[in-house]
């Protein structure tokens, strides 16, 4: 009889690659921990899904928060208070891992308000606020020009960073260099850095999605399957460059679209963060977690992408984008708009709990 250990657990036990759960829903996080997960990631879309998954409980909490702060709070403020509470709650199951691994893992990611993407001071202030919610918080800051500057300052001030809204080699390098500057500033003042575990997310599947839309819009014909490798090619190149340059930030793969976004990255000192539904699929697949991080994509695949898609060149080349261009990159703009829409939906969720639509049945008057 073959090994019945789930593939994700085998990976966690036999390679340096670490599993983080891409969900803030407690039942999913606890199941993922059983498969070797040592962290969790969140964003505005995920936070909203977690609140909706336990809506009755969170509606009561929203109503109580509104009553406690009557005349002071608004929908946005109450919504972000729910995100704070949700995140602190989800961080708790990871505390034992955090203590065992001395801060490198065992962290829960909470994302800064996407409205602050161009506000360095606002990002730093919110990062400090969020980091204080629990010892094992890791704070997501977008890899925009302002976000890169905020990462250095927040790192210097002791916040462990998870860079997000990142799709390119240039962004990964800018993030890792900014974090390194922050770490070096701390060390020069005798401040502790060994318990900090910074990561830089590359949204591999979202880059693939964007390039597929570009191909359709521009009527480009590529060999079948080549676009499935775009995000992986960027991730593997960034991984090698970070190692070669001695940068201490780990890469994290997010936005899964196919099993290669896991199987091709096994063996690296990286984090993979599949949504819970993908964890179920990967564990049921029987795919052996073989170390493949150092096996590059086929040259002809990269050559075809590079020769036909300017946005792939911009994402793949280390100098393909300047920091001032990060926000204008198509995948960045699309993702930021989705995150902004989720914060609007969060405000609507609060409104529906505090001031229900009178046309809906079974409305309770408070």
C-alpha positions in Angstrom: 0.0 0.0 0.0 1.3 3.4 -0.9 1.9 6.4 1.4 -1.5 7.8 2.3 0.0 10.9 3.9 -1.5 14.0 2.3 0.9 15.5 -0.3 0.9 18.9 1.5 1.9 17.3 4.7 4.6 15.3 3.0 6.0 18.5 1.5 5.9 20.2 5.0 7.7 17.3 6.6 10.4 16.6 3.9 11.2 20.0 2.3 11.9 23.6 3.4 8.8 24.7 1.5 6.1 25.9 3.9 2.3 25.9 3.6 0.2 28.9 4.7 -3.5 28.8 4.6 -5.1 31.3 2.3 -8.2 31.9 4.4 -9.3 33.5 7.7 -12.1 31.0 8.3 -11.2 29.2 11.5 -12.5 25.7 10.5 -10.4 25.9 7.3 -7.3 27.2 9.1 -7.5 24.4 11.7 -7.8 21.7 9.0 -4.8 23.2 7.1 -2.7 23.2 10.3 -3.4 19.4 10.3 -1.8 19.3 6.9 1.3 21.1 8.0 0.2 24.8 7.6 2.3 27.2 9.6 0.7 30.5 8.7 -2.3 32.1 7.1 -2.9 34.9 4.6 -5.8 37.3 4.3 -6.9 40.2 2.1 -10.1 42.3 1.9 -11.9 39.7 -0.2 -10.9 36.8 2.2 -11.8 38.8 5.3 -15.2 39.6 3.8 -15.7 35.9 3.0 -14.8 34.9 6.6 -17.3 37.4 8.1 -20.0 36.1 5.8 -19.2 32.5 6.6 -20.3 33.2 10.2 -22.6 36.0 9.5 -25.1 35.7 12.4 -22.3 36.0 15.0 -20.6 38.9 13.2 -23.8 40.7 12.7 -24.4 40.7 16.4 -20.9 41.9 17.0 -21.3 44.7 14.4 -24.6 45.8 16.1 -22.9 45.8 19.5 -19.9 47.9 18.2 -22.3 50.4 16.6 -24.2 50.7 19.9 -21.0 51.1 21.9 -19.7 53.9 19.7 -23.0 55.6 18.8 -22.3 58.9 17.3 -18.6 58.3 16.9 -18.2 55.3 14.6 -19.2 54.9 10.9 -19.7 52.0 8.6 -16.0 52.0 7.5 -14.6 52.3 11.0 -16.9 49.5 12.3 -16.0 47.3 9.3 -12.2 47.7 10.0 -12.8 46.9 13.6 -14.4 43.6 12.6 -11.3 42.9 10.4 -9.1 43.6 13.5 -11.2 41.2 15.6 -11.4 38.6 13.0 -7.6 38.7 12.4 -6.8 38.5 16.1 -9.1 35.5 16.4 -7.5 33.8 13.5 -4.0 34.5 14.8 -4.6 32.6 18.0 -4.4 29.0 16.6 -1.0 29.9 15.1 0.6 31.1 18.3 2.1 27.8 19.3 3.7 27.5 15.9 4.9 31.1 16.1 6.6 30.4 19.4 8.1 27.1 18.3 9.5 28.6 15.1 10.6 31.8 16.8 8.7 34.2 14.6 9.7 32.9 11.1 6.3 31.2 10.8 3.1 30.9 12.8 1.9 34.3 11.6 -1.4 35.6 10.4 -1.5 38.2 7.6 -3.7 41.2 7.9 -3.9 43.6 5.0 -3.7 47.4 5.2 -6.6 49.4 3.8 -6.2 49.4 0.0 -7.3 53.1 -0.1 -3.9 53.8 1.4 -1.9 52.4 -1.6 -0.4 55.8 -2.3 -0.1 57.0 1.3 3.3 56.1 2.8 2.6 57.7 6.3 -0.9 56.1 6.4 0.4 52.7 5.6 3.1 52.9 8.3 0.6 54.1 10.9 -1.8 51.3 10.0 0.9 48.7 10.0 2.0 49.6 13.5 -1.7 49.5 14.6 -2.3 46.1 13.1 1.1 44.6 14.3 0.0 45.4 17.9 -3.2 43.2 17.6 -1.2 40.0 18.4 2.5 39.1 18.7 2.2 36.9 15.6 0.8 39.4 13.1 2.4 39.9 9.7 1.1 43.0 7.9 0.4 43.2 4.2 1.5 46.4 2.4 1.0 46.8 -1.3 4.1 46.8 -3.5 3.4 50.3 -4.9 6.0 53.1 -4.8 4.6 54.5 -1.5 4.2 50.9 -0.2 7.8 50.1 -0.8 8.9 53.2 1.2 6.4 52.2 3.9 7.8 48.7 4.1 11.3 50.0 4.9 10.0 52.3 7.7 7.6 49.7 9.1 10.3 47.1 9.1 12.7 49.4 10.9 10.0 50.0 13.5 9.6 46.2 14.2 6.7 45.2 11.9 7.1 42.0 10.0 5.9 42.7 6.4 4.1 40.6 3.8 4.3 42.6 0.5 1.1 42.1 -1.5 -0.3 43.2 -4.9 3.0 42.0 -6.4 3.4 40.3 -9.8 6.9 41.1 -11.1 10.6 40.4 -10.5 11.1 44.2 -10.2 8.6 44.4 -7.4 10.0 41.5 -5.5 13.5 42.9 -5.7 12.3 46.4 -4.6 10.4 44.8 -1.7 13.3 42.7 -0.5 15.8 45.6 -0.8 13.5 47.9 1.2 13.0 45.3 3.9 16.7 44.7 4.0 17.3 48.4 4.5 14.8 48.4 7.4 16.5 45.3 9.0 19.9 46.8 8.6 18.7 50.0 10.3 17.4 48.0 13.2 20.6 46.0 13.5 22.8 49.2 13.4 20.9 50.4 16.5 21.2 47.1 18.3 17.5 46.2 17.7 16.4 42.6 17.3 15.6 41.1 13.9 16.0 37.4 14.3 12.3 36.8 15.1 11.1 38.8 12.1 9.9 36.7 9.1 9.3 39.0 6.1 7.8 37.6 3.0 7.0 39.0 -0.5 3.9 37.6 -2.2 3.9 37.1 -5.9 0.4 36.6 -7.2 1.3 34.1 -9.8 -2.2 33.2 -11.0 -3.3 36.8 -11.2 -0.4 37.6 -13.5 -1.4 34.6 -15.6 -5.0 35.9 -15.7 -3.9 39.4 -16.7 -1.7 38.1 -19.6 -4.5 35.8 -20.8 -6.7 38.9 -21.1 -3.9 40.8 -22.9 -3.6 37.9 -25.4 -7.3 37.9 -26.1 -7.5 41.7 -26.4 -4.5 41.9 -28.7 -5.3 38.8 -30.7 -2.0 37.1 -29.9 -1.7 33.4 -30.7 0.5 31.4 -28.4 1.2 27.7 -28.1 -1.3 26.0 -25.8 -0.2 25.9 -22.1 2.5 28.5 -22.3 0.5 31.1 -20.4 0.2 28.7 -17.5 4.0 29.2 -17.0 4.2 33.0 -16.9 3.7 33.5 -13.2 6.0 30.5 -12.4 8.7 31.9 -14.6 8.6 35.2 -12.8 8.5 33.5 -9.4 11.5 31.2 -10.1 13.6 34.1 -11.5 12.8 36.3 -8.5 13.6 33.4 -6.1 17.1 32.9 -7.6 17.8 36.6 -7.7 16.9 37.1 -4.0 19.2 34.2 -3.0 22.0 35.4 -5.2 21.8 38.9 -3.7 21.6 37.6 -0.1 18.2 39.2 0.6 16.4 37.8 3.6 12.8 38.1 2.4 11.1 34.9 1.5 8.8 34.6 -1.5 5.2 33.5 -1.1 3.2 32.1 -4.0 -0.5 33.1 -4.1 -3.5 33.1 -6.4 -3.5 29.5 -7.5 -4.8 28.6 -10.9 -3.2 25.2 -11.5 -1.3 22.6 -9.5 2.0 23.8 -10.9 1.7 26.9 -8.7 2.4 24.4 -5.9 4.2 21.4 -7.5 6.8 23.5 -9.4 7.8 25.4 -6.3 8.4 22.5 -3.9 11.9 22.4 -2.5 12.4 26.1 -2.2 12.7 28.0 1.0 9.4 29.7 0.1 5.8 29.8 1.2 2.9 28.4 -0.8 -0.5 29.8 0.1 -3.3 27.9 -1.7 -6.9 28.6 -0.9 -8.6 25.9 1.1 -10.4 24.5 -1.9 -7.1 24.1 -3.7 -5.6 22.3 -0.6 -8.4 19.8 -0.8 -7.7 19.2 -4.5 -3.9 19.0 -4.0 -4.2 16.5 -1.2 -6.6 14.4 -3.2 -4.4 14.5 -6.3 -1.7 12.0 -5.2 0.9 14.2 -6.8 4.3 13.5 -5.2 5.9 16.7 -3.8 9.2 16.4 -5.7 11.7 19.3 -5.4 11.4 21.2 -8.6 12.1 24.8 -7.6 15.5 24.9 -9.4 14.1 23.4 -12.6 13.5 26.4 -14.9 10.6 26.6 -17.4 11.4 25.4 -20.9 13.4 28.0 -22.8 11.0 28.0 -25.7 8.1 28.7 -23.4 9.9 31.7 -21.9 11.1 32.9 -25.3 7.6 32.8 -26.8 6.1 34.7 -23.8 9.0 37.2 -23.9 8.9 37.7 -27.6 5.1 38.3 -27.9 4.0 40.0 -24.7 5.5 43.3 -23.5 3.8 42.9 -20.1 5.5 39.6 -19.6 8.8 41.3 -20.4 8.0 44.0 -17.9 7.2 41.3 -15.3 10.1 39.0 -16.0 13.0 41.5 -16.3 14.6 42.7 -13.1 14.5 46.3 -14.4 11.2 45.8 -16.3 9.4 48.3 -14.1 10.5 51.3 -12.1 8.8 51.8 -8.7 6.8 54.7 -10.0 5.3 52.3 -12.6 4.2 49.6 -10.2 0.7 51.0 -9.7 0.1 51.4 -13.5 0.9 47.8 -14.3 -2.3 46.1 -15.4 -2.4 43.3 -12.9 -1.8 45.8 -10.1 -4.6 48.1 -11.1 -7.1 45.2 -11.5 -6.2 43.7 -8.2 -6.3 47.0 -6.3 -9.7 47.7 -7.8 -11.0 44.3 -6.6 -9.6 45.0 -3.1 -11.2 48.4 -3.0 -14.5 46.9 -4.1 -14.3 44.4 -1.2 -13.9 47.2 1.3 -17.0 48.9 -0.2 -18.8 45.5 0.3 -17.5 45.4 3.9 -19.2 48.8 4.5 -22.4 47.5 3.0 -22.3 44.4 5.3 -22.1 46.7 8.3 -24.9 48.9 7.0 -27.1 45.8 6.5 -26.4 44.7 10.1 -27.0 48.1 11.7 -29.7 49.4 9.4 -31.5 46.5 7.7 -33.5 47.0 4.5 -37.2 47.3 5.6 -38.2 45.4 2.5 -36.4 42.3 3.8 -38.4 39.8 5.9 -37.9 39.2 9.5 -36.3 42.5 10.2 -35.4 43.0 13.9 -35.8 46.6 15.2 -33.0 47.6 17.6 
